[in-house]
Amino acid sequence: MASNMWQQTEEMAKKHDQGGSLWLKLQNDGDKAVVVFLGEPHPREVCFVDGKYVAVDDKLKAQGIKPSLRVALNVALFDTKEVKVLEQGVVFFKDLVRVREKYGLEKWAFEVQRHGAAKDPKTSYSILPEHQLTAEQQKAFQALPLHDLARLYTEEADGAGAAPLGSYDQKADAAVDPKVAQAIAAQLKALPREAVERFLQKFGVQRIKDLPAALADKARAFVDQLQTEFAPPPAASTDVDPFA
């Protein structure tokens, strides 16, 4: 019983770790998730520089840095229907194409499992059919709103996205200081719900307290921008009595 409870608690902890992130992170050997693949893939040619993937440009080509293919996909967690972004390389994508041809991605929920420790260059991922979806389930999953992957990666390149490009093998950034999160929350509470949703979407979090500490300055600047944008129009001056 004790062993089963350890395993059950570990699985619950992994689910909660995924809860505040835009990305589906399988960081350690044996980590797995059951997902439904949604929408179209978003391919990018990138180079691995300073611990993260960056878009290929002429400068990097001149340095002789070899580009590789990274593919981003929208996936929904089977248990919660929460839509995440899964980023993988060409080997995984080729396996996914074969799975798609054999099973049809819209008809199944698949188990994706990592094989290899964090940062291990020989890491691989398996894709196995886990649950065949009913017609009702297929309809429900296909109706889920998807992340705009092209826009997401454009924002990442500008330095204001949810996580470093290729964050699949990166440890999550430390969360922002609670006092900073409280100050940002207090400012956002005074703004319309639209402003709050724009903030959460821009920084790829569901809760303000999950904001990465590295993005605190950008977050404060964006809140200032929202306050200016949503500020009520100035009241008409009453310094001069027009009837005097």
Secondary structure, 3 states (H helix, E strand, C coil): CHHHHHHHHHHHHHHHHHHCCCECCCCCCCCEEEEEEEEEEEEEEEEEECCEEEECCHHHHHCCCCCEEEEEEEEEECCCCCEEEEEEEHHHHHHHHHHHHHHCHHHEEEEEEEECCCCCCCCEEEEEEEEECCHHHHHHHHCCCCCCHHHHHHHHHCCCCCCCCCHHHCCCCCECCHHHHHHHHHHHHCCCHHHHHHHHHHHCCCCHHHCEHHHHHHHHHHHHHHHHHCCCCCCCCCCCCCCC
